Amino acid sequence: MPNHDYLIIGGGMTADAAVKGIRQVDAAGSIGMISSEQHLPYNRPPLSKALWKGESEEIIWRKTPTENVTFYRSVMAKNIDPSENKVVDENGMSYSFGKLLLATGGSVRRLPWNVEGVIYFRTLDDYRQLRRLTEHGETFVVVGGGFIGSEIAAALGVNRKKVTMIFPEEGIGARVYPRSLSLFLNSYYGSKGLQLFANDALASIEKRDGKYLIRTSNGKELVADGVVAGIGIQPHIELASAVGLSVDNGIHVDEYLRTSRPDIYAAGDVANFYNPALGKRIRVEHEDNATSMGDTAGKNMAGSSLPYHHLPFFYSDLFELGYEAVGELDARMHIVEDWKREFREGVLYYLSESRVRGVLLWNTWGQVDAARALIAEQGPFDARNVKGRLPV
């Protein structure tokens, strides 16, 4: 049975950051990484951004340290025995640990039809599958108008593919952006040649003679060479739940990223943590949180006592538009819009209970730290005194 001072379940950005965090505190301790992926850790954001703009796959690799690190790839951890500090994988192999990190991420939400070849875009293999399809295919359907759906649709559009987006909301990103901006994105994507079926959903999908035959709830019919579904993820909490760890919208951790068992930590997409600036528990599915949280978890597993109070940011590219954002972005909040050029360059403030809860820096760069500081302020804030707080 392999024995490791530190064992990590997961092989993504969080796992890589944890290895590097451990090594900053413990240069020699043995580390094991159990991952269902066949690849070493890599950056996910380029899969829906830079790689579609001509960048090489070489940019994605995270260069995880390898000295006294053992990678167990293409294998699933099946259960944890916390009383014996042991993990068992799907093949029955056991691994013992001193400290364990759950960096299990999330499982993609799937369509109700089991149709061969539909791409639930999340991994490098998903990117490669879609890239191969684009070499001979011309027509694509993207299901979902949220973060991943809007990025993949734009990426395919940049590569001159005929793209149809299908989503149940009125506009792209409708759960995040104010209605005016969401509807602008509809027209903006339309101007790039994309077809949008808003307020609609898939009613059926089948594959016939290498093509996908799609019917929507509104009676539209489509034929496509490929279908990509970007409809979100569910935190992968099954291992944690099975051994009685505290779970609710992810795995609950304390400020040192420990679960309800002190030898087991959690970080990244799967971790539910308290953020002091927001004054509440949150779970974040973006790169900044994955890397910063993984780093802190690794250091704490190796003996440090660093509280994780970081408020993560995230970013996106949508054709020539892009943004950075901090905190909570919920279209149901009161949103104060401060545009330098309407829908092209500005700052949007998301207010709730007289506090700034989130900031959207739309085509506005270099102000993430200032946005974090503003969210941490007690206020009170309203439309009159928040506008102009960050330069446009």
TORKOL-4160 file (C-alpha; in steps of 0.2 Angstrom, whole numbers, padded with zeros to 4 digits, m for minus):
392
<pt num="1" X="0000" Y="0000" Z="0000"/>
<pt num="2" X="0008" Y="0017" Z="m0005"/>
<pt num="3" X="0010" Y="0028" Z="0010"/>
<pt num="4" X="0011" Y="0047" Z="0007"/>
<pt num="5" X="0013" Y="0061" Z="0020"/>
<pt num="6" X="0001" Y="0071" Z="0009"/>
<pt num="7" X="m0012" Y="0063" Z="m0003"/>
<pt num="8" X="m0022" Y="0074" Z="m0015"/>
<pt num="9" X="m0038" Y="0067" Z="m0023"/>
<pt num="10" X="m0040" Y="0078" Z="m0039"/>
<pt num="11" X="m0028" Y="0082" Z="m0053"/>
<pt num="12" X="m0032" Y="0100" Z="m0058"/>
<pt num="13" X="m0027" Y="0117" Z="m0055"/>
<pt num="14" X="m0031" Y="0116" Z="m0036"/>
<pt num="15" X="m0021" Y="0100" Z="m0034"/>
<pt num="16" X="m0006" Y="0108" Z="m0043"/>
<pt num="17" X="m0006" Y="0123" Z="m0032"/>
<pt num="18" X="m0007" Y="0112" Z="m0017"/>
<pt num="19" X="0008" Y="0103" Z="m0022"/>
<pt num="20" X="0018" Y="0119" Z="m0024"/>
<pt num="21" X="0011" Y="0126" Z="m0007"/>
<pt num="22" X="0017" Y="0110" Z="0002"/>
<pt num="23" X="0034" Y="0112" Z="m0006"/>
<pt num="24" X="0036" Y="0129" Z="0000"/>
<pt num="25" X="0034" Y="0123" Z="0018"/>
<pt num="26" X="0040" Y="0105" Z="0017"/>
<pt num="27" X="0053" Y="0102" Z="0004"/>
<pt num="28" X="0054" Y="0083" Z="0006"/>
<pt num="29" X="0038" Y="0075" Z="0011"/>
<pt num="30" X="0030" Y="0062" Z="0000"/>
<pt num="31" X="0015" Y="0067" Z="m0010"/>
<pt num="32" X="0003" Y="0057" Z="m0020"/>
<pt num="33" X="m0010" Y="0063" Z="m0032"/>
<pt num="34" X="m0025" Y="0053" Z="m0038"/>
<pt num="35" X="m0034" Y="0059" Z="m0053"/>
<pt num="36" X="m0047" Y="0052" Z="m0065"/>
<pt num="37" X="m0038" Y="0062" Z="m0079"/>
<pt num="38" X="m0024" Y="0055" Z="m0090"/>
<pt num="39" X="m0015" Y="0071" Z="m0090"/>
<pt num="40" X="m0004" Y="0080" Z="m0078"/>
<pt num="41" X="m0012" Y="0096" Z="m0071"/>
<pt num="42" X="m0016" Y="0110" Z="m0084"/>
<pt num="43" X="m0024" Y="0127" Z="m0084"/>
<pt num="44" X="m0042" Y="0126" Z="m0089"/>
<pt num="45" X="m0046" Y="0144" Z="m0095"/>
<pt num="46" X="m0036" Y="0143" Z="m0111"/>
<pt num="47" X="m0047" Y="0128" Z="m0117"/>
<pt num="48" X="m0061" Y="0141" Z="m0120"/>
<pt num="49" X="m0051" Y="0156" Z="m0123"/>
<pt num="50" X="m0033" Y="0157" Z="m0129"/>
<pt num="51" X="m0032" Y="0140" Z="m0138"/>
<pt num="52" X="m0045" Y="0146" Z="m0150"/>
<pt num="53" X="m0036" Y="0162" Z="m0154"/>
<pt num="54" X="m0020" Y="0152" Z="m0161"/>
<pt num="55" X="m0011" Y="0149" Z="m0145"/>
<pt num="56" X="m0002" Y="0132" Z="m0143"/>
<pt num="57" X="m0007" Y="0119" Z="m0131"/>
<pt num="58" X="0010" Y="0121" Z="m0123"/>
<pt num="59" X="0004" Y="0136" Z="m0114"/>
<pt num="60" X="m0008" Y="0126" Z="m0103"/>
<pt num="61" X="0004" Y="0115" Z="m0093"/>
<pt num="62" X="0006" Y="0120" Z="m0075"/>
<pt num="63" X="0023" Y="0111" Z="m0073"/>
<pt num="64" X="0019" Y="0103" Z="m0056"/>
<pt num="65" X="0034" Y="0098" Z="m0046"/>
<pt num="66" X="0039" Y="0079" Z="m0048"/>
<pt num="67" X="0052" Y="0076" Z="m0035"/>
<pt num="68" X="0045" Y="0064" Z="m0022"/>
<pt num="69" X="0028" Y="0066" Z="m0030"/>
<pt num="70" X="0018" Y="0051" Z="m0037"/>
<pt num="71" X="0004" Y="0054" Z="m0050"/>
<pt num="72" X="m0009" Y="0040" Z="m0050"/>
<pt num="73" X="m0018" Y="0045" Z="m0067"/>
<pt num="74" X="m0034" Y="0038" Z="m0075"/>
<pt num="75" X="m0040" Y="0031" Z="m0059"/>
<pt num="76" X="m0055" Y="0036" Z="m0047"/>
<pt num="77" X="m0054" Y="0037" Z="m0029"/>
<pt num="78" X="m0070" Y="0027" Z="m0023"/>
<pt num="79" X="m0070" Y="0029" Z="m0004"/>
<pt num="80" X="m0061" Y="0036" Z="0011"/>
<pt num="81" X="m0057" Y="0027" Z="0028"/>
<pt num="82" X="m0054" Y="0042" Z="0040"/>
<pt num="83" X="m0051" Y="0031" Z="0055"/>
<pt num="84" X="m0036" Y="0023" Z="0046"/>
<pt num="85" X="m0031" Y="0038" Z="0035"/>
<pt num="86" X="m0034" Y="0027" Z="0020"/>
<pt num="87" X="m0041" Y="0030" Z="0002"/>
<pt num="88" X="m0046" Y="0015" Z="m0009"/>
<pt num="89" X="m0048" Y="0017" Z="m0028"/>
<pt num="90" X="m0059" Y="0009" Z="m0040"/>
<pt num="91" X="m0047" Y="m0005" Z="m0043"/>
<pt num="92" X="m0046" Y="m0009" Z="m0025"/>
<pt num="93" X="m0029" Y="m0002" Z="m0022"/>
<pt num="94" X="m0026" Y="0007" Z="m0005"/>
<pt num="95" X="m0016" Y="0023" Z="m0001"/>
<pt num="96" X="m0012" Y="0029" Z="0016"/>
<pt num="97" X="m0010" Y="0047" Z="0021"/>
<pt num="98" X="m0005" Y="0059" Z="0034"/>
<pt num="99" X="m0015" Y="0073" Z="0027"/>
<pt num="100" X="m0028" Y="0072" Z="0014"/>
<pt num="101" X="m0034" Y="0086" Z="0002"/>
<pt num="102" X="m0051" Y="0084" Z="m0007"/>
<pt num="103" X="m0049" Y="0094" Z="m0023"/>
<pt num="104" X="m0062" Y="0084" Z="m0032"/>
<pt num="105" X="m0070" Y="0099" Z="m0042"/>
<pt num="106" X="m0087" Y="0096" Z="m0050"/>
<pt num="107" X="m0096" Y="0084" Z="m0061"/>
<pt num="108" X="m0104" Y="0092" Z="m0077"/>
<pt num="109" X="m0123" Y="0093" Z="m0078"/>
<pt num="110" X="m0129" Y="0082" Z="m0092"/>
<pt num="111" X="m0143" Y="0083" Z="m0104"/>
<pt num="112" X="m0157" Y="0070" Z="m0101"/>
<pt num="113" X="m0153" Y="0061" Z="m0117"/>
<pt num="114" X="m0138" Y="0049" Z="m0118"/>
<pt num="115" X="m0133" Y="0054" Z="m0136"/>
<pt num="116" X="m0115" Y="0049" Z="m0142"/>
<pt num="117" X="m0103" Y="0063" Z="m0145"/>
<pt num="118" X="m0111" Y="0077" Z="m0136"/>
<pt num="119" X="m0097" Y="0087" Z="m0128"/>
<pt num="120" X="m0099" Y="0093" Z="m0110"/>
<pt num="121" X="m0085" Y="0105" Z="m0111"/>
<pt num="122" X="m0073" Y="0105" Z="m0096"/>
<pt num="123" X="m0057" Y="0095" Z="m0099"/>
<pt num="124" X="m0043" Y="0095" Z="m0111"/>
<pt num="125" X="m0050" Y="0080" Z="m0119"/>
<pt num="126" X="m0066" Y="0089" Z="m0122"/>
<pt num="127" X="m0057" Y="0103" Z="m0131"/>
<pt num="128" X="m0047" Y="0091" Z="m0142"/>
<pt num="129" X="m0063" Y="0082" Z="m0147"/>
<pt num="130" X="m0071" Y="0099" Z="m0151"/>
<pt num="131" X="m0056" Y="0105" Z="m0161"/>
<pt num="132" X="m0056" Y="0089" Z="m0171"/>
<pt num="133" X="m0074" Y="0091" Z="m0175"/>
<pt num="134" X="m0071" Y="0109" Z="m0181"/>
<pt num="135" X="m0058" Y="0102" Z="m0194"/>
<pt num="136" X="m0072" Y="0095" Z="m0205"/>
<pt num="137" X="m0088" Y="0102" Z="m0197"/>
<pt num="138" X="m0096" Y="0119" Z="m0200"/>
<pt num="139" X="m0112" Y="0119" Z="m0190"/>
<pt num="140" X="m0112" Y="0119" Z="m0171"/>
<pt num="141" X="m0126" Y="0120" Z="m0157"/>
<pt num="142" X="m0121" Y="0127" Z="m0140"/>
<pt num="143" X="m0133" Y="0123" Z="m0126"/>
<pt num="144" X="m0132" Y="0136" Z="m0112"/>
<pt num="145" X="m0130" Y="0155" Z="m0112"/>
<pt num="146" X="m0119" Y="0156" Z="m0096"/>
<pt num="147" X="m0101" Y="0157" Z="m0093"/>
<pt num="148" X="m0095" Y="0142" Z="m0103"/>
<pt num="149" X="m0108" Y="0143" Z="m0116"/>
<pt num="150" X="m0105" Y="0161" Z="m0120"/>
<pt num="151" X="m0086" Y="0158" Z="m0121"/>
<pt num="152" X="m0087" Y="0142" Z="m0132"/>
<pt num="153" X="m0100" Y="0150" Z="m0144"/>
<pt num="154" X="m0088" Y="0165" Z="m0146"/>
<pt num="155" X="m0073" Y="0154" Z="m0148"/>
<pt num="156" X="m0082" Y="0144" Z="m0162"/>
<pt num="157" X="m0088" Y="0161" Z="m0170"/>
<pt num="158" X="m0070" Y="0167" Z="m0170"/>
<pt num="159" X="m0066" Y="0152" Z="m0180"/>
<pt num="160" X="m0079" Y="0155" Z="m0193"/>
<pt num="161" X="m0091" Y="0141" Z="m0188"/>
<pt num="162" X="m0110" Y="0143" Z="m0190"/>
<pt num="163" X="m0116" Y="0143" Z="m0172"/>
<pt num="164" X="m0133" Y="0142" Z="m0164"/>
<pt num="165" X="m0135" Y="0145" Z="m0145"/>
<pt num="166" X="m0150" Y="0138" Z="m0136"/>
<pt num="167" X="m0154" Y="0144" Z="m0118"/>
<pt num="168" X="m0169" Y="0146" Z="m0107"/>
<pt num="169" X="m0166" Y="0164" Z="m0102"/>
<pt num="170" X="m0170" Y="0180" Z="m0111"/>
<pt num="171" X="m0152" Y="0185" Z="m0114"/>
<pt num="172" X="m0134" Y="0179" Z="m0113"/>
<pt num="173" X="m0128" Y="0179" Z="m0096"/>
<pt num="174" X="m0145" Y="0184" Z="m0089"/>
<pt num="175" X="m0142" Y="0178" Z="m0072"/>
<pt num="176" X="m0127" Y="0188" Z="m0070"/>
<pt num="177" X="m0128" Y="0204" Z="m0081"/>
<pt num="178" X="m0141" Y="0218" Z="m0080"/>
<pt num="179" X="m0155" Y="0215" Z="m0092"/>
<pt num="180" X="m0149" Y="0229" Z="m0104"/>
<pt num="181" X="m0131" Y="0222" Z="m0105"/>
<pt num="182" X="m0138" Y="0204" Z="m0107"/>
<pt num="183" X="m0149" Y="0209" Z="m0122"/>
<pt num="184" X="m0135" Y="0219" Z="m0129"/>
<pt num="185" X="m0125" Y="0203" Z="m0129"/>
<pt num="186" X="m0139" Y="0195" Z="m0139"/>
<pt num="187" X="m0137" Y="0208" Z="m0153"/>
<pt num="188" X="m0118" Y="0208" Z="m0152"/>
<pt num="189" X="m0117" Y="0189" Z="m0154"/>
<pt num="190" X="m0130" Y="0191" Z="m0168"/>
<pt num="191" X="m0119" Y="0204" Z="m0177"/>
<pt num="192" X="m0105" Y="0191" Z="m0177"/>
<pt num="193" X="m0116" Y="0179" Z="m0187"/>
<pt num="194" X="m0122" Y="0168" Z="m0172"/>
<pt num="195" X="m0140" Y="0163" Z="m0171"/>
<pt num="196" X="m0148" Y="0164" Z="m0154"/>
<pt num="197" X="m0163" Y="0154" Z="m0148"/>
<pt num="198" X="m0167" Y="0163" Z="m0132"/>
<pt num="199" X="m0181" Y="0158" Z="m0120"/>
<pt num="200" X="m0180" Y="0141" Z="m0128"/>
<pt num="201" X="m0173" Y="0124" Z="m0123"/>
<pt num="202" X="m0169" Y="0107" Z="m0131"/>
<pt num="203" X="m0185" Y="0096" Z="m0133"/>
<pt num="204" X="m0176" Y="0081" Z="m0141"/>
<pt num="205" X="m0159" Y="0077" Z="m0149"/>
<pt num="206" X="m0153" Y="0062" Z="m0159"/>
<pt num="207" X="m0138" Y="0057" Z="m0169"/>
<pt num="208" X="m0141" Y="0050" Z="m0187"/>
<pt num="209" X="m0128" Y="0047" Z="m0200"/>
<pt num="210" X="m0115" Y="0057" Z="m0191"/>
<pt num="211" X="m0126" Y="0073" Z="m0189"/>
<pt num="212" X="m0136" Y="0079" Z="m0174"/>
<pt num="213" X="m0155" Y="0082" Z="m0176"/>
<pt num="214" X="m0161" Y="0094" Z="m0163"/>
<pt num="215" X="m0179" Y="0100" Z="m0160"/>
<pt num="216" X="m0182" Y="0114" Z="m0147"/>
<pt num="217" X="m0197" Y="0117" Z="m0136"/>
<pt num="218" X="m0202" Y="0132" Z="m0147"/>
<pt num="219" X="m0203" Y="0120" Z="m0162"/>
<pt num="220" X="m0187" Y="0125" Z="m0170"/>
<pt num="221" X="m0177" Y="0111" Z="m0179"/>
<pt num="222" X="m0159" Y="0111" Z="m0182"/>
<pt num="223" X="m0145" Y="0099" Z="m0190"/>
<pt num="224" X="m0128" Y="0101" Z="m0183"/>
<pt num="225" X="m0111" Y="0093" Z="m0185"/>
<pt num="226" X="m0107" Y="0095" Z="m0166"/>
<pt num="227" X="m0116" Y="0099" Z="m0150"/>
<pt num="228" X="m0108" Y="0107" Z="m0135"/>
<pt num="229" X="m0117" Y="0108" Z="m0118"/>
<pt num="230" X="m0111" Y="0121" Z="m0105"/>
<pt num="231" X="m0124" Y="0120" Z="m0092"/>
<pt num="232" X="m0114" Y="0120" Z="m0076"/>
<pt num="233" X="m0107" Y="0108" Z="m0064"/>
<pt num="234" X="m0112" Y="0100" Z="m0048"/>
<pt num="235" X="m0098" Y="0100" Z="m0034"/>
<pt num="236" X="m0091" Y="0082" Z="m0032"/>
<pt num="237" X="m0096" Y="0079" Z="m0014"/>
<pt num="238" X="m0099" Y="0060" Z="m0014"/>
<pt num="239" X="m0083" Y="0055" Z="m0006"/>
<pt num="240" X="m0085" Y="0068" Z="0008"/>
<pt num="241" X="m0103" Y="0064" Z="0011"/>
<pt num="242" X="m0100" Y="0045" Z="0012"/>
<pt num="243" X="m0088" Y="0048" Z="0027"/>
<pt num="244" X="m0099" Y="0060" Z="0036"/>
<pt num="245" X="m0090" Y="0076" Z="0032"/>
<pt num="246" X="m0101" Y="0092" Z="0033"/>
<pt num="247" X="m0108" Y="0096" Z="0016"/>
<pt num="248" X="m0120" Y="0109" Z="0009"/>
<pt num="249" X="m0117" Y="0116" Z="m0008"/>
<pt num="250" X="m0099" Y="0109" Z="m0007"/>
<pt num="251" X="m0088" Y="0103" Z="0007"/>
<pt num="252" X="m0088" Y="0114" Z="0022"/>
<pt num="253" X="m0071" Y="0120" Z="0027"/>
<pt num="254" X="m0065" Y="0131" Z="0041"/>
<pt num="255" X="m0054" Y="0147" Z="0038"/>
<pt num="256" X="m0039" Y="0135" Z="0037"/>
<pt num="257" X="m0048" Y="0124" Z="0024"/>
<pt num="258" X="m0050" Y="0110" Z="0036"/>
<pt num="259" X="m0066" Y="0099" Z="0034"/>
<pt num="260" X="m0075" Y="0093" Z="0049"/>
<pt num="261" X="m0061" Y="0080" Z="0051"/>
<pt num="262" X="m0044" Y="0089" Z="0055"/>
<pt num="263" X="m0033" Y="0078" Z="0044"/>
<pt num="264" X="m0044" Y="0081" Z="0029"/>
<pt num="265" X="m0044" Y="0097" Z="0019"/>
<pt num="266" X="m0054" Y="0103" Z="0004"/>
<pt num="267" X="m0051" Y="0117" Z="m0009"/>
<pt num="268" X="m0056" Y="0123" Z="m0026"/>
<pt num="269" X="m0073" Y="0121" Z="m0034"/>
<pt num="270" X="m0079" Y="0109" Z="m0022"/>
<pt num="271" X="m0075" Y="0119" Z="m0006"/>
<pt num="272" X="m0088" Y="0130" Z="0003"/>
<pt num="273" X="m0079" Y="0143" Z="0014"/>
<pt num="274" X="m0083" Y="0158" Z="0024"/>
<pt num="275" X="m0078" Y="0175" Z="0016"/>
<pt num="276" X="m0076" Y="0189" Z="0028"/>
<pt num="277" X="m0078" Y="0203" Z="0015"/>
<pt num="278" X="m0095" Y="0196" Z="0010"/>
<pt num="279" X="m0099" Y="0190" Z="0027"/>
<pt num="280" X="m0106" Y="0173" Z="0021"/>
<pt num="281" X="m0101" Y="0156" Z="0015"/>
<pt num="282" X="m0098" Y="0155" Z="m0004"/>
<pt num="283" X="m0092" Y="0142" Z="m0017"/>
<pt num="284" X="m0082" Y="0148" Z="m0032"/>
<pt num="285" X="m0079" Y="0139" Z="m0048"/>
<pt num="286" X="m0065" Y="0150" Z="m0056"/>
<pt num="287" X="m0046" Y="0149" Z="m0058"/>
<pt num="288" X="m0041" Y="0162" Z="m0045"/>
<pt num="289" X="m0050" Y="0153" Z="m0031"/>
<pt num="290" X="m0043" Y="0136" Z="m0037"/>
<pt num="291" X="m0025" Y="0142" Z="m0037"/>
<pt num="292" X="m0025" Y="0153" Z="m0022"/>
<pt num="293" X="m0035" Y="0141" Z="m0011"/>
<pt num="294" X="m0025" Y="0126" Z="m0017"/>
<pt num="295" X="m0009" Y="0135" Z="m0012"/>
<pt num="296" X="m0016" Y="0139" Z="0006"/>
<pt num="297" X="m0022" Y="0122" Z="0008"/>
<pt num="298" X="m0005" Y="0114" Z="0004"/>
<pt num="299" X="0004" Y="0126" Z="0016"/>
<pt num="300" X="m0008" Y="0122" Z="0030"/>
<pt num="301" X="m0007" Y="0103" Z="0027"/>
<pt num="302" X="0012" Y="0105" Z="0029"/>
<pt num="303" X="0011" Y="0114" Z="0045"/>
<pt num="304" X="0006" Y="0132" Z="0042"/>
<pt num="305" X="m0009" Y="0141" Z="0050"/>
<pt num="306" X="m0014" Y="0153" Z="0036"/>
<pt num="307" X="m0032" Y="0159" Z="0036"/>
<pt num="308" X="m0040" Y="0159" Z="0019"/>
<pt num="309" X="m0049" Y="0176" Z="0018"/>
<pt num="310" X="m0046" Y="0179" Z="m0001"/>
<pt num="311" X="m0060" Y="0186" Z="m0011"/>
<pt num="312" X="m0057" Y="0178" Z="m0029"/>
<pt num="313" X="m0059" Y="0186" Z="m0045"/>
<pt num="314" X="m0064" Y="0179" Z="m0062"/>
<pt num="315" X="m0063" Y="0184" Z="m0080"/>
<pt num="316" X="m0070" Y="0181" Z="m0097"/>
<pt num="317" X="m0067" Y="0184" Z="m0116"/>
<pt num="318" X="m0082" Y="0187" Z="m0128"/>
<pt num="319" X="m0075" Y="0191" Z="m0145"/>
<pt num="320" X="m0067" Y="0208" Z="m0143"/>
<pt num="321" X="m0076" Y="0211" Z="m0126"/>
<pt num="322" X="m0069" Y="0205" Z="m0110"/>
<pt num="323" X="m0070" Y="0208" Z="m0091"/>
<pt num="324" X="m0064" Y="0205" Z="m0074"/>
<pt num="325" X="m0076" Y="0203" Z="m0059"/>
<pt num="326" X="m0075" Y="0201" Z="m0041"/>
<pt num="327" X="m0087" Y="0196" Z="m0028"/>
<pt num="328" X="m0106" Y="0191" Z="m0031"/>
<pt num="329" X="m0113" Y="0195" Z="m0047"/>
<pt num="330" X="m0132" Y="0192" Z="m0047"/>
<pt num="331" X="m0144" Y="0200" Z="m0059"/>
<pt num="332" X="m0157" Y="0201" Z="m0045"/>
<pt num="333" X="m0147" Y="0214" Z="m0035"/>
<pt num="334" X="m0148" Y="0232" Z="m0038"/>
<pt num="335" X="m0135" Y="0236" Z="m0051"/>
<pt num="336" X="m0127" Y="0253" Z="m0053"/>
<pt num="337" X="m0120" Y="0255" Z="m0071"/>
<pt num="338" X="m0106" Y="0268" Z="m0074"/>
<pt num="339" X="m0102" Y="0268" Z="m0092"/>
<pt num="340" X="m0088" Y="0277" Z="m0101"/>
<pt num="341" X="m0095" Y="0269" Z="m0118"/>
<pt num="342" X="m0111" Y="0260" Z="m0115"/>
<pt num="343" X="m0109" Y="0242" Z="m0116"/>
<pt num="344" X="m0091" Y="0244" Z="m0122"/>
<pt num="345" X="m0082" Y="0250" Z="m0107"/>
<pt num="346" X="m0087" Y="0253" Z="m0089"/>
<pt num="347" X="m0089" Y="0248" Z="m0071"/>
<pt num="348" X="m0105" Y="0240" Z="m0064"/>
<pt num="349" X="m0108" Y="0239" Z="m0045"/>
<pt num="350" X="m0119" Y="0225" Z="m0037"/>
<pt num="351" X="m0128" Y="0232" Z="m0022"/>
<pt num="352" X="m0137" Y="0223" Z="m0008"/>
<pt num="353" X="m0142" Y="0229" Z="0009"/>
<pt num="354" X="m0132" Y="0245" Z="0007"/>
<pt num="355" X="m0116" Y="0235" Z="0003"/>
<pt num="356" X="m0106" Y="0233" Z="m0013"/>
<pt num="357" X="m0107" Y="0214" Z="m0015"/>
<pt num="358" X="m0099" Y="0213" Z="m0032"/>
<pt num="359" X="m0090" Y="0223" Z="m0046"/>
<pt num="360" X="m0090" Y="0220" Z="m0064"/>
<pt num="361" X="m0075" Y="0228" Z="m0073"/>
<pt num="362" X="m0082" Y="0228" Z="m0091"/>
<pt num="363" X="m0067" Y="0230" Z="m0103"/>
<pt num="364" X="m0059" Y="0239" Z="m0089"/>
<pt num="365" X="m0043" Y="0232" Z="m0082"/>
<pt num="366" X="m0031" Y="0233" Z="m0067"/>
<pt num="367" X="m0044" Y="0237" Z="m0054"/>
<pt num="368" X="m0047" Y="0220" Z="m0046"/>
<pt num="369" X="m0038" Y="0225" Z="m0029"/>
<pt num="370" X="m0048" Y="0241" Z="m0028"/>
<pt num="371" X="m0064" Y="0232" Z="m0031"/>
<pt num="372" X="m0060" Y="0220" Z="m0017"/>
<pt num="373" X="m0057" Y="0235" Z="m0005"/>
<pt num="374" X="m0073" Y="0242" Z="m0010"/>
<pt num="375" X="m0083" Y="0226" Z="m0007"/>
<pt num="376" X="m0074" Y="0225" Z="0011"/>
<pt num="377" X="m0081" Y="0243" Z="0015"/>
<pt num="378" X="m0096" Y="0244" Z="0027"/>
<pt num="379" X="m0105" Y="0257" Z="0017"/>
<pt num="380" X="m0119" Y="0262" Z="0017"/>
<pt num="381" X="m0119" Y="0263" Z="m0002"/>
<pt num="382" X="m0132" Y="0268" Z="m0015"/>
<pt num="383" X="m0133" Y="0273" Z="m0033"/>
<pt num="384" X="m0128" Y="0291" Z="m0028"/>
<pt num="385" X="m0112" Y="0288" Z="m0018"/>
<pt num="386" X="m0105" Y="0272" Z="m0027"/>
<pt num="387" X="m0105" Y="0278" Z="m0045"/>
<pt num="388" X="m0087" Y="0284" Z="m0049"/>
<pt num="389" X="m0079" Y="0275" Z="m0034"/>
<pt num="390" X="m0068" Y="0266" Z="m0047"/>
<pt num="391" X="m0061" Y="0275" Z="m0062"/>
<pt num="392" X="m0068" Y="0271" Z="m0079"/>
